[in-house]
Amino acid sequence: MRDMVQVLLPGFIAPPGWYFRIIPTDQGFDIDSNYDFSLLNDEYHKLTPIEHGSLSRPFLIQHVLDARMDLQIASFHLAEVITTPGTSKILQRKLSDILVKRDRNQSQIAAFQDIFLHDAHAIRETINSGDRSFTEFIPILEKGSRYKEWLRSLNPDKNIIEEYYRQITSSTWIETLPVKALRFAVTTISGIANPAAGIALGAADSFIVDRLRRGWKPHQFVNLVLKRFVTDI
């Protein structure tokens, strides 16, 4: 929850003693928290119009549920995760927790490295606005699939990500779109040996660990900043 607050309110430091606890019940769960949501919303509404909603216990916990759903779906399909900065933070914590359970002698396991791509394009915004259709995007998506198996065999870095992106968008209408920044949170591990040896993992966690053992790398593709407005598409 601290991660979520810091993503939503850049620069905000949670006071010592704040807590956000999940208490299981027969009907689901309760939330016990002393977060000062009046203070949080005073800061939040300096950045976000009040008509877009306010911070609350359900608002924050929903991001955790969304992160678990994104991870489960991506692991089932052995696919990348397309997510938001806040959900990305939760996913990184979740995966790190699974890996720490694998080997409790390690004090910390860095599961991800961040790669920033500053010259990407506002594809989602353009499709959502209706200026381009998803049907028009499908041929580019299919073009990208030709490079995926090649990419899976490598340890991704910024140069590889940039080249991959350049190859699939070159000579397409995407090149005419406004530029935005993207972040890829890339796994630094390719698999796990003996994931369930001597540890108790839930069914969902075991399923995810099994996918990691097979070499699945849940790269996270995170939208960050729109750098200029659409001018002429």
Secondary structure, DSSP 8 states (H G I E B T S, - for coil): -HHHHHHHSTT----TT--EEEEEETTEEEEEE---HHHHHHHHHHHS-GGG----HHHHHHHHHHHHHHHHHHHHHT--EEE-HHHHHHHHHHHHHHHHHH-TT-S----EEEEEEEEEE-HHHHHHHTSS-HHHHHHHHHHHHHHHHHHHTS---HHHHHHHHHHHHTTSGGGGS-EEEEEEEEES----SSTTTT----HHHHHHHHHHHTT----EEEEEEE-S-----
